Amino acid sequence: MSGQTFRGWLLDLYLNQQEGLTLWFISETDDCRQCFTQAFPVTFYAAGPRAELRRLWHRLRKESCVSALERQYKQDVFVAEPVEVLRVDVDTPAHQVALFRQLEEEFQELTWYDADVTISTRYISRYGAFPLALCELSADAQNRIQSIQVLNSRWDLMPALPPLRVMELAPDADPAHGTVRALNLRSDRFCQTLPLSPDGAFLSILNAALLDYDPDILVTDWGDSWLLPFLLKQMEEKEIPLALNRDASRPVRWQKEITYFSYGHIIYRPEEAHLFGRCHIDRKSAMMWSDYSLAGTLEMARVTTLPIEKAARVSPGQGISAMQVITALEKDILVPYQKRQVEEFKSGMQLIQADRGGMIYQPKLGLHSDVGEVDFVSMYPAVIIRGNISPEVPLPDVLTPASEELGVVPLTLKPIYEKRVALKTKTRSYPPDHPMAKTLKARSSALKWLLVVCFGFLGYKNARYGRIEAHEAVTKGGREVLLRAKEVAEEEGFEVLQMYVDALWLKKKGCSKPEHFEEVMRKIVDRTGLAIALDGVLRWVAFLPSKTDARVPIANRYFGIFQSGEIKVRGLEARRRDTPRWIGQVQMDMITCLGQAKTRADLPDALRSALRVYQDALEALKAGRVPLDLLVVNGKVSYALDAYKSTTASVRAARQLESAGMQIRPGQRVRFLFTQGEPDVRAWELAGKPDPQCVNIHKYMELLAKAGGSVLLPFGIDPGVLMEWTLKGGVQLPLAVQIDELLTGRKPQGSAGCRISGMSMPAD
């Protein structure tokens, strides 16, 4: 291919100290993997007092890596008039990074722009290339790219993708709690188990697989925290090579662990292992893997231009930030290195009027049947686009834009929004169980998360293009949209059971099929100007009260069954990450039993089935038949351990790990079991196997009763009574007698059956 035209998909791109960039492509014609280099000079800017700029100019004239210096006027989104800047051109990205670190220390009065833009973001803004872009390029005899042309778009609905080779590698046990005896290796060509023999033979077999199959993506379990460190250590001890990197000249790159604050939570991201020439994705570290897996990760990489390894690990917020930077560079707008914009002064009354958040209409407690759930399609992004809400343009009059030219934020969101709508439409053209439907749904989910975080970034103090007034304008528009929708629904005779930010739950006698909601939805679209979709018709839905006060409804605590049989749960124990898996599964099994009821007459039998599931689970717990790993609580510590004045169970478990020599960072998750006596917890990662006899069964019975009580409350069973019945066993209270009789299938004397309060299901 050298010295000729080459066509293929861009897989990886990274810094090359001598040449500028190294790029790896997957050939379109012969399935080979080809490496190229490319010269890539970069530019950054400085603004500030003229005397300081003059001093900077003199300083940079002596730098051999600086190819040009020039005074220019450029646009800063937060400044009305163009800003005078000194443009600095550097020969390679590596030299620019090193030089800027020095200048930042020496010239602290200056404001910097475009100084920390990532290589992938710079590359797409200049050449339009992104991960998995199909490109045509010409190169010289040394494989140095002379020109490159992108043949497709990151916004293609059904892009032609390369024949990716994906290899999975995982230990046969959780290394933090168990002995790893073998590695499981799998691809589309082979599946084998590699025993960890003392002679290191598994390394030779694994290396042969890496060389023969030559994977583009290596998917691991615990790859960052255990697997790759283990393999590297074994390579060194056994002196057996392992071709983890496709680029043999580079070692594995380690990115240090970090703790950061995001959306009210302390987040911990462990150390990461990055490869060169191929991509490493650790499923245990990949932030959104459980939501959209590999298909969604590749979609995230395509649209955000983040490297595939990074797109798998970072939050969608970093993706939307990168996209906003691309938009700014394409519009020749300066990208601030550190944003210095502050919130405008507001009086107390102005704060009350502006800072009100999303619209929440408290639900009507109890059970309701034949309820249509309608959602605005990505409401906040749609409000941003329609109102042209961006920090550098005038704010709209509720939903009416004050400027016709789209700002940086809506210009970034518009293609994401349109592509997601198109993907959802395309998904409906396939049967639900079709493989393509699953792939399209994963890709749509990745775009959904980008749209979700864009609103939060508008009000994020460190966002490059954030402005709190713009953030408040979005919620104001969202409240207006929801109120207009409520007016339309009530005009059409519907009862609004609940509204929550971007969704409404509607009920009307005789409306039990999707087509019965079409007319009201069409009128809502006409009145609001925003797209809306029917999430489905709920056969029944239960809105639950606060756990502390049964009279107070909680907007986002409910569960229900769609007519398709799909379960929807919000705010229950099964949705919490710190709920033991077994308890969450018991709760979902109970809801599944209740979901079998299609009419009012079916409810008593469905309730008996749910209660039977509960009793069987309770008996299994008492008998010690529940595997300990399913009882593990996945807790979290938000601060340094010495900062806690009073301890929680998670903190006590974390201190056990610390005493065992393990380092616990703020934001890190800590797994533990509840145990009898002191200490009342046992960290799951401690050496040795926990004694099943020491598990605090009484504590897990309480957790089970709380989960079961949430499900049974709408059906007239008091959670307090269920708790007492669970802990004391057969206590003779009226409702406890009723529960026992339901479980045995006998009806209470003098009763036609179990009384289901607040239910209005059809009789047949």
C-alpha positions in Angstrom: 0.0 0.0 0.0 3.0 2.3 0.5 3.1 5.2 -1.9 -0.4 4.5 -3.2 -4.0 5.4 -2.4 -5.5 3.6 0.6 -9.1 3.2 1.6 -10.1 2.1 5.1 -11.6 2.8 8.5 -9.8 4.8 11.1 -9.4 2.7 14.3 -6.9 4.5 16.5 -5.0 7.8 16.6 -2.3 8.9 19.1 0.7 11.1 19.5 4.0 10.3 17.8 6.9 12.2 19.4 8.8 12.5 16.1 6.3 12.5 13.3 3.3 14.1 14.9 0.5 11.5 14.8 0.3 7.7 14.4 -2.9 6.4 12.8 -4.2 2.8 12.4 -6.6 1.9 9.7 -8.6 -1.2 8.8 -8.4 -1.8 5.1 -11.6 -1.9 3.1 -10.2 -4.3 0.5 -8.0 -7.0 2.1 -8.9 -6.9 5.9 -5.4 -5.9 6.8 -4.5 -3.4 9.5 -2.2 -0.6 8.3 -0.2 2.0 10.3 0.5 5.5 9.0 2.1 8.6 10.4 1.1 12.2 9.7 2.6 15.6 10.4 0.2 17.6 12.5 1.2 21.1 13.6 -1.2 22.7 16.2 -2.2 26.2 17.2 -3.1 27.8 20.5 -3.7 31.4 21.6 -2.9 33.8 24.4 -4.8 37.0 25.4 -4.1 39.6 28.1 -2.2 42.8 28.7 -0.2 43.9 25.7 3.0 44.1 27.7 2.6 40.5 28.7 1.8 39.4 25.2 5.0 41.2 24.0 7.0 39.4 26.7 5.5 36.1 25.6 6.4 36.9 21.9 10.0 37.4 22.9 10.0 34.2 24.9 8.6 32.1 22.1 11.0 33.4 19.4 13.7 31.3 21.0 11.7 28.1 20.8 12.7 25.8 17.9 9.4 24.0 18.0 7.4 27.3 17.3 7.0 27.8 13.6 5.0 31.0 13.6 3.8 33.9 15.8 1.0 36.3 14.8 -1.3 38.9 16.4 -4.9 38.3 15.5 -8.5 39.2 16.6 -10.7 36.2 17.5 -14.2 35.7 18.9 -14.7 34.6 22.5 -18.3 33.6 23.2 -18.4 35.4 26.5 -17.0 38.7 25.1 -19.0 41.0 22.9 -16.1 42.3 20.8 -13.3 40.2 19.2 -10.4 39.6 21.5 -6.8 40.5 20.6 -4.7 37.3 20.8 -1.2 36.1 20.0 -1.4 33.0 17.8 1.2 30.4 18.5 1.9 27.6 15.9 3.8 24.6 17.1 5.3 21.9 14.9 3.9 18.8 16.8 1.2 18.1 19.4 3.8 16.6 21.7 5.9 19.8 21.7 2.8 21.9 22.2 1.8 20.0 25.3 5.3 20.3 26.8 5.6 24.0 25.9 2.2 25.0 27.2 3.0 23.5 30.6 6.0 25.8 30.9 4.1 28.9 29.7 1.2 28.4 32.0 3.6 28.7 35.0 5.6 31.6 33.6 2.7 33.8 32.3 -0.1 33.5 34.9 -1.7 36.9 33.9 -2.6 35.6 30.4 -5.8 33.9 29.3 -5.2 30.9 27.2 -7.4 29.4 24.4 -7.3 26.2 22.4 -4.5 25.1 24.7 -5.8 21.8 26.0 -7.9 20.6 23.1 -7.5 16.8 22.6 -5.8 15.5 19.5 -8.9 13.6 18.3 -11.0 16.8 18.6 -8.3 18.9 16.7 -8.2 16.2 14.0 -11.9 16.1 13.2 -12.1 19.9 13.2 -9.3 20.0 10.6 -9.9 16.8 8.5 -13.4 15.7 9.5 -12.1 12.2 10.5 -13.5 10.4 13.6 -13.3 6.8 15.0 -14.4 4.3 12.5 -14.7 6.9 9.7 -14.2 5.5 6.2 -11.3 7.4 4.7 -9.3 7.6 1.5 -5.8 8.7 1.8 -2.6 9.0 -0.1 0.8 8.3 1.5 4.5 8.3 0.5 6.8 5.4 0.5 7.4 5.7 4.3 3.6 5.5 4.9 3.4 9.2 5.8 0.0 10.6 5.0 0.0 13.4 2.4 -3.7 13.9 2.1 -6.8 12.4 3.6 -10.5 12.6 2.7 -13.4 11.3 4.8 -16.0 9.4 2.7 -18.8 9.2 5.2 -20.4 11.1 8.1 -20.7 10.5 11.8 -24.4 11.3 11.4 -25.0 8.5 8.9 -28.0 6.4 10.1 -26.7 3.1 8.9 -23.0 3.5 8.4 -20.8 0.9 6.7 -18.7 -0.5 9.6 -15.4 -2.3 9.4 -15.1 -6.0 10.1 -14.0 -5.5 13.7 -12.2 -8.3 15.4 -13.3 -8.5 19.0 -11.6 -10.8 21.5 -12.9 -11.3 25.1 -10.6 -12.2 28.0 -11.7 -12.6 31.6 -10.7 -14.5 34.7 -12.9 -17.3 35.8 -13.6 -15.7 39.2 -13.8 -12.2 40.7 -10.1 -11.6 41.6 -11.1 -9.5 44.6 -13.0 -12.4 46.2 -11.8 -15.7 45.0 -8.9 -17.5 43.5 -8.4 -17.1 39.7 -7.5 -20.5 38.3 -8.0 -19.9 34.6 -8.6 -17.2 31.9 -11.5 -17.5 29.5 -10.7 -16.5 26.0 -13.4 -16.0 23.3 -13.9 -14.6 19.9 -16.0 -15.3 16.8 -13.5 -17.9 15.8 -12.6 -19.7 19.0 -13.5 -20.2 22.7 -11.1 -21.8 25.1 -10.0 -21.9 28.8 -6.4 -21.1 29.7 -5.4 -22.7 33.1 -2.9 -20.5 35.0 -0.1 -23.1 35.1 3.1 -22.3 37.0 5.3 -22.6 33.9 3.4 -19.7 32.2 2.2 -21.8 29.2 -1.0 -19.8 29.2 1.1 -16.8 28.2 2.4 -18.5 25.1 -1.1 -19.6 24.1 -2.6 -16.2 24.7 0.2 -14.5 22.7 -0.3 -16.9 19.8 -4.0 -16.0 19.9 -3.2 -12.3 19.9 -0.8 -12.6 17.0 -3.0 -14.9 14.9 -6.4 -13.3 15.5 -4.9 -9.8 15.9 -8.0 -8.3 17.7 -9.0 -4.6 17.1 -10.8 -4.5 20.4 -9.8 -6.4 23.5 -12.8 -6.7 25.9 -11.9 -7.7 29.5 -13.4 -8.1 32.9 -11.3 -6.5 35.6 -8.7 -5.7 32.9 -7.7 -2.4 34.5 -7.6 -3.4 38.1 -6.3 -7.0 37.9 -6.0 -8.8 34.5 -3.5 -6.6 32.6 -1.3 -5.9 35.7 -1.2 -9.6 36.3 -0.3 -10.4 32.7 2.4 -7.8 32.6 3.9 -9.1 35.8 3.8 -12.7 34.5 5.5 -11.6 31.3 8.3 -10.1 33.2 8.7 -13.1 35.6 8.4 -15.8 33.0 10.2 -13.8 30.3 7.5 -14.7 27.8 6.4 -11.9 25.4 2.8 -10.9 25.0 1.6 -8.8 22.1 -0.9 -6.7 24.0 -0.1 -3.6 21.9 -0.4 -3.8 18.1 2.2 -1.1 18.0 5.2 -3.1 19.4 7.2 0.0 20.0 4.9 1.3 22.7 4.3 -0.1 26.2 0.8 -0.2 27.8 -0.1 3.3 28.9 -1.5 3.7 32.4 -3.8 6.5 33.2 -3.9 7.3 36.9 -7.0 6.9 39.1 -9.1 10.0 39.8 -12.0 11.1 42.1 -14.3 13.9 40.9 -17.6 15.5 41.8 -20.5 15.2 39.3 -24.2 15.9 39.6 -24.2 15.8 43.4 -22.1 12.6 43.6 -18.5 11.8 44.3 -17.3 9.6 41.4 -14.2 7.3 41.5 -12.6 6.2 38.4 -9.8 3.5 38.8 -6.5 3.3 37.0 -6.9 2.5 33.3 -4.8 0.5 30.9 -4.7 1.9 27.4 -3.3 0.1 24.3 -1.8 1.4 21.1 -3.0 0.2 17.7 -5.9 -1.7 19.3 -8.5 -0.8 21.9 -8.9 -2.1 25.4 -12.3 -1.9 27.1 -12.8 -3.2 30.6 -16.5 -4.0 31.1 -16.1 -3.4 34.8 -14.8 0.1 34.3 -16.9 1.0 31.3 -19.3 3.6 32.7 -22.3 2.9 30.6 -21.6 -0.7 29.4 -24.7 -2.2 31.1 -26.9 0.3 29.3 -25.6 0.2 25.7 -22.7 -2.3 25.5 -20.3 -2.3 22.5 -22.7 -1.0 19.9 -23.5 2.1 21.9 -19.8 2.6 22.8 -18.9 2.7 19.1 -21.8 5.1 18.4 -20.6 7.3 21.3 -17.0 7.3 19.8 -18.3 8.1 16.3 -20.4 11.1 17.2 -18.2 12.6 20.0 -14.9 11.7 18.2 -13.5 10.5 21.5 -11.1 7.5 21.1 -13.0 4.2 21.5 -11.2 3.3 24.8 -12.0 6.7 26.2 -15.6 6.7 25.0 -16.2 3.5 26.9 -14.9 4.8 30.2 -15.8 8.5 30.6 -19.2 10.0 31.3 -21.4 11.3 28.4 -20.6 14.8 29.8 -17.1 14.5 28.4 -18.5 13.5 25.1 -20.9 16.5 24.8 -18.1 18.8 25.9 -15.8 17.5 23.1 -18.6 18.0 20.6 -19.1 21.6 21.7 -15.4 22.2 21.2 -15.6 20.8 17.7 -18.5 23.1 16.9 -16.6 26.1 18.3 -13.5 25.2 16.2 -15.5 24.8 13.1 -17.1 28.2 13.7 -13.6 29.7 14.4 -14.6 30.5 18.0 -11.9 30.4 20.7 -12.0 27.5 23.1 -11.3 28.8 26.7 -8.7 26.8 28.6 -10.2 27.7 32.0 -13.6 29.4 31.9 -13.8 32.6 33.9 -17.4 33.5 33.4 -19.3 34.2 36.6 -23.1 34.2 37.3 -24.8 37.5 36.9 -26.2 39.2 40.1 -29.8 38.4 40.9 -32.1 39.7 43.6 -34.0 37.3 45.8 -37.2 37.7 43.8 -35.3 37.0 40.5 -33.9 33.8 42.0 -37.3 32.6 43.0 -38.7 33.3 39.6 -35.7 31.9 37.6 -34.3 29.0 39.6 -37.3 26.7 39.9 -36.2 23.5 38.1 -38.4 21.1 36.2 -42.2 20.8 36.6 -43.4 18.1 39.0 -47.1 17.4 39.5 -47.6 15.1 42.5 -49.2 11.8 41.5 -52.5 10.5 42.7 -51.7 7.7 45.1 -52.9 4.2 44.6 -53.5 1.8 41.7 -54.8 3.0 38.4 -55.6 1.0 35.3 -55.4 1.8 31.6 -53.0 4.7 31.9 -51.2 6.2 28.9 -47.6 7.3 29.6 -46.6 10.0 27.1 -43.1 11.5 27.0 -41.6 14.4 25.2 -38.8 13.2 23.0 -35.6 14.6 24.7 -37.6 17.6 25.9 -34.7 19.7 27.3 -32.5 19.3 24.2 -35.6 20.1 22.1 -36.2 23.2 24.1 -32.6 24.3 23.7 -32.8 23.8 19.9 -36.2 25.5 19.5 -35.4 28.4 21.8 -31.8 28.7 20.5 -30.4 28.7 24.1 -26.7 29.1 24.2 -24.4 31.2 26.4 -23.3 33.6 23.6 -26.8 34.5 22.2 -29.7 36.4 23.8 -32.1 34.3 25.8 -35.5 33.5 24.3 -38.9 34.6 25.4 -39.8 31.3 27.0 -39.8 29.3 23.7 -39.5 32.0 21.1 -35.8 32.5 20.1 -34.3 35.9 20.2 -31.8 35.1 17.5 -32.1 33.1 14.3 -28.5 32.0 14.0 -28.0 28.9 16.1 -25.5 29.2 18.9 -22.7 26.7 19.8 -24.9 24.5 22.1 -28.0 24.1 19.9 -25.8 23.7 16.8 -24.1 20.8 18.6 -27.3 19.2 19.8 -29.4 19.4 16.7 -27.8 16.6 14.7 -27.7 14.3 17.8 -31.4 14.9 18.4 -32.3 14.3 14.8 -30.2 11.2 14.6 -31.7 9.7 17.8 -35.3 10.4 16.5 -34.3 8.7 13.2 -32.8 5.7 15.1 -35.9 5.2 17.2 -38.0 5.3 14.0 -35.7 2.8 12.3 -35.9 0.5 15.4 -39.6 0.2 15.1 -39.2 -1.3 11.5 -37.7 -4.5 13.0 -39.3 -7.1 15.3 -38.4 -6.6 19.0 -36.2 -9.7 19.0 -34.3 -8.9 15.8 -30.5 -8.5 16.4 -30.6 -5.2 14.5 -33.3 -3.8 16.8 -31.1 -4.5 19.7 -28.1 -2.8 18.0 -30.2 0.3 17.1 -31.6 0.5 20.6 -28.1 0.5 22.1 -27.0 3.2 19.7 -30.1 5.3 20.4 -29.4 4.9 24.2 -25.9 6.3 23.7 -27.3 9.4 22.0 -30.0 9.7 24.7 -27.3 10.1 27.4 -25.5 12.7 25.4 -28.8 14.7 25.1 -29.5 14.2 28.8 -26.2 15.6 30.1 -26.2 18.6 27.7 -28.8 20.4 29.9 -26.8 19.8 33.0 -23.6 21.1 31.3 -25.3 24.4 30.6 -25.3 25.1 34.3 -22.0 23.4 35.2 -19.6 26.0 36.5 -16.6 24.4 34.8 -18.2 23.7 31.4 -16.5 25.6 28.6 -19.9 26.8 27.2 -21.9 26.8 30.4 -24.0 29.7 31.7 -26.5 29.4 34.6 -29.0 31.9 33.0 -29.1 29.6 29.9 -29.7 26.6 32.2 -32.6 28.4 33.9 -34.1 29.4 30.5 -34.3 25.7 29.6 -36.2 24.7 32.7 -38.5 27.7 32.2 -39.3 26.5 28.7 -39.8 22.9 29.9 -42.3 24.0 32.5 -44.2 26.0 29.9 -44.3 23.0 27.6 -45.6 20.7 30.3 -48.3 23.1 31.4 -49.5 23.5 27.8 -49.6 19.7 27.5 -51.7 19.4 30.7 -54.1 22.1 29.3 -54.6 20.1 26.1 -55.1 16.8 27.9 -57.8 18.2 30.3 -59.5 20.0 27.4 -59.8 16.5 25.7 -61.3 15.0 28.9 -58.2 13.2 30.2 -57.3 13.1 33.9 -53.7 13.9 34.5 -52.5 11.5 37.2 -48.9 12.7 37.3 -46.5 15.0 35.5 -42.7 14.6 35.9 -40.4 17.0 34.1 -41.0 15.7 30.6 -43.7 13.0 30.9 -47.4 12.8 31.6 -49.6 9.9 32.8 -53.1 10.3 31.3 -56.3 8.4 32.0 -59.8 8.6 30.5 -62.7 6.2 30.6 -62.8 4.0 27.5 -59.2 4.8 26.5 -57.3 1.6 26.8 -55.5 1.2 23.5 -52.6 3.2 21.9 -54.8 4.6 19.2 -57.1 6.2 21.8 -54.2 8.5 22.8 -53.3 9.6 19.2 -55.6 12.6 18.9 -54.6 14.1 22.3 -50.9 13.6 21.4 -51.3 15.3 18.0 -52.9 18.3 19.7 -50.1 18.5 22.3 -47.6 18.6 19.5 -49.5 21.4 17.8 -49.8 23.4 21.0 -46.1 22.9 22.2 -44.2 22.5 18.9 -42.2 19.6 20.4 -42.3 15.9 19.5 -44.0 13.6 21.8 -44.3 9.8 21.9 -46.5 7.2 23.7 -44.2 5.2 25.9 -47.0 2.7 26.2 -50.4 2.0 27.8 -50.0 0.7 31.4 -52.3 -2.1 32.2 -52.0 -0.8 35.7 -49.6 1.5 37.6 -49.1 2.0 41.3 -48.0 5.4 42.6 -46.4 5.0 46.0 -46.1 7.4 49.0 -43.1 8.5 51.1 -41.7 5.8 53.3 -41.9 8.3 56.3 -45.4 9.6 55.7 -48.0 7.6 53.8 -50.0 10.7 53.1 -47.2 12.3 51.0 -46.9 11.1 47.4 -43.4 10.8 45.8 -43.3 11.8 42.2 -40.6 9.3 41.0 -41.6 6.2 43.1 -43.9 3.9 41.2 -44.2 0.6 39.3 -46.5 -0.8 36.7 -47.1 -3.2 33.9 -47.5 -2.2 30.2 -50.0 -4.1 28.1 -47.0 -5.7 26.4 -46.1 -7.3 29.7 -43.0 -5.1 30.2 -42.4 -4.0 33.7 -41.6 -0.4 34.6 -40.1 0.4 38.0 -38.9 3.7 39.4 -37.7 4.6 42.9 -38.0 1.0 44.3 -35.3 -1.0 46.0 -34.6 -3.0 42.8 -33.4 0.2 41.1 -30.9 1.0 43.8 -27.3 0.1 43.3 -26.8 -0.6 47.0 -29.6 -3.2 47.2 -28.4 -6.8 47.4 -29.0 -8.5 44.1 -31.1 -11.2 45.6 -33.5 -8.8 47.3 -33.9 -6.8 44.1 -34.7 -10.0 42.2 -37.3 -11.1 44.7 -39.0 -7.7 44.4 -39.0 -7.9 40.6 -40.3 -11.5 40.7 -43.2 -10.3 42.9 -44.0 -7.5 40.5 -43.9 -10.0 37.6 -46.5 -12.2 39.4 -48.7 -9.2 39.9 -48.3 -8.3 36.3 -50.1 -11.5 35.3 -53.4 -9.9 36.4 -55.2 -8.5 33.4 -58.5 -7.9 35.0 -59.8 -7.2 38.5 -60.8 -10.8 38.9 -57.2 -11.9 38.3 -55.8 -9.8 41.1 -56.4 -12.2 44.1 -54.6 -15.1 42.4 -51.8 -12.8 41.2 -51.4 -11.5 44.8 -51.3 -15.0 46.1 -48.5 -15.8 43.7 -46.6 -12.7 44.7 -47.0 -13.6 48.4 -45.9 -17.1 47.7 -42.7 -15.8 46.0 -42.1 -13.7 49.1 -42.6 -16.5 51.5 -40.4 -18.9 49.5 -37.7 -16.3 49.5 -38.1 -15.8 53.3 -37.8 -19.5 53.9 -34.7 -19.8 51.7 -33.1 -16.9 53.6 -33.8 -18.5 57.0 -32.5 -21.9 55.8 -29.3 -20.4 54.5 -29.9 -21.4 50.9 -29.2 -17.9 49.4 -25.7 -17.6 48.0 -23.6 -15.1 49.9 -22.5 -13.2 46.8 -26.2 -12.4 46.1 -26.5 -10.8 49.6 -23.6 -8.4 49.1 -24.4 -4.8 49.6 -22.7 -2.4 47.1 -22.0 0.6 49.2 -20.0 3.7 48.6 -17.8 6.1 50.5 -18.0 9.8 49.4 -15.2 11.3 51.5 -11.8 10.4 52.9 -12.3 7.9 55.8 -10.8 10.1 58.4 -13.4 12.8 57.5 -16.3 10.8 58.9 -17.5 11.7 62.4 -20.2 9.1 62.5 -19.8 5.9 60.5 -22.1 4.1 58.1 -22.0 0.4 57.2 -20.0 1.3 54.0 -17.4 3.3 56.0 -17.0 0.5 58.6 -16.4 -2.0 55.7 -14.0 0.5 54.1 -12.0 0.8 57.3 -11.7 -3.0 57.4 -10.1 -2.9 53.9 -7.9 -0.1 54.9 -6.6 -2.0 57.9 -5.9 -4.9 55.6 -3.6 -2.7 53.5 -6.0 -1.7 50.7 -6.3 2.0 49.7 -9.8 3.4 49.6 -10.5 6.6 47.6 -13.5 8.9 47.9 -16.2 7.8 45.5 -15.0 4.2 45.5 -17.6 1.5 46.0 -17.2 -0.9 48.9 -18.9 -4.3 48.9 -19.9 -5.9 52.2 -22.1 -8.4 54.1 -24.2 -7.6 57.2 -22.9 -9.8 60.0 -23.9 -10.6 63.6 -22.3 -9.0 66.6 -19.3 -6.6 66.3 -18.3 -5.6 63.8 -21.7 -5.7 62.1 -20.3 -5.8 58.6 -17.6 -7.8 56.7 -15.9 -6.3 53.7 -16.4 -8.7 50.7 -12.8 -8.1 49.5 -11.2 -9.3 52.7 -9.0 -12.4 52.3 -10.7 -15.7 53.0 -14.3 -16.9 52.7 -16.9 -15.4 55.0 -18.6 -17.8 57.4 -22.3 -18.2 56.4 -23.2 -18.8 60.0 -22.1 -15.2 60.8 -24.4 -13.5 58.4 -27.0 -11.3 60.0 -30.2 -13.0 58.7 -32.4 -10.7 60.8 -31.0 -7.7 58.9 -31.6 -9.2 55.5 -35.2 -10.1 56.6 -35.7 -6.4 57.3 -34.4 -5.5 53.9 -36.6 -8.1 52.3 -39.7 -6.9 54.2 -39.1 -3.3 53.1 -38.8 -4.4 49.5 -41.8 -6.6 49.7 -43.8 -3.9 51.5 -43.2 -1.4 48.7 -44.8 -3.9 46.2 -47.7 -5.0 48.4 -48.7 -1.6 49.8 -51.0 -0.6 46.9 -52.8 -3.8 47.3 -53.9 -3.0 50.8 -51.2 -4.8 52.8 -49.6 -2.5 55.4 -45.7 -2.6 55.2 -45.5 -2.3 59.0 -47.6 -5.4 59.4 -45.6 -7.3 56.8 -42.4 -6.4 58.6 -43.8 -7.7 61.9 -45.1 -10.8 60.2 -41.7 -11.4 58.6 -39.6 -10.9 61.7 -41.9 -12.6 64.3 -43.4 -15.2 62.1 -47.2 -15.8 62.1 -48.0 -13.1 64.7 -51.8 -13.1 65.1 -52.8 -9.8 63.6 -55.8 -9.4 61.3 -53.8 -8.8 58.2 -51.3 -11.4 59.1 -54.1 -14.0 59.2 -55.2 -12.7 55.8 -51.7 -13.2 54.4 -51.5 -16.7 55.8 -54.8 -17.6 54.3 -53.9 -16.1 50.9 -50.7 -18.1 50.8 -52.6 -21.3 51.5 -55.3 -20.3 48.9 -58.1 -20.1 51.5 -60.3 -17.0 51.6 -60.9 -15.2 54.9 -64.1 -16.1 56.5 -67.0 -13.8 55.7 -65.1 -12.3 52.8 -65.4 -12.7 49.1 -61.6 -12.3 48.6 -58.8 -10.0 49.3 -59.8 -6.4 49.3 -57.7 -4.4 46.8 -58.0 -0.7 47.8 -58.0 2.1 45.2 -58.1 -0.3 42.2 -60.3 0.4 39.1 -59.4 -2.4 36.8 -61.9 -3.8 34.3 -63.9 -6.8 35.6 -63.1 -8.9 32.5 
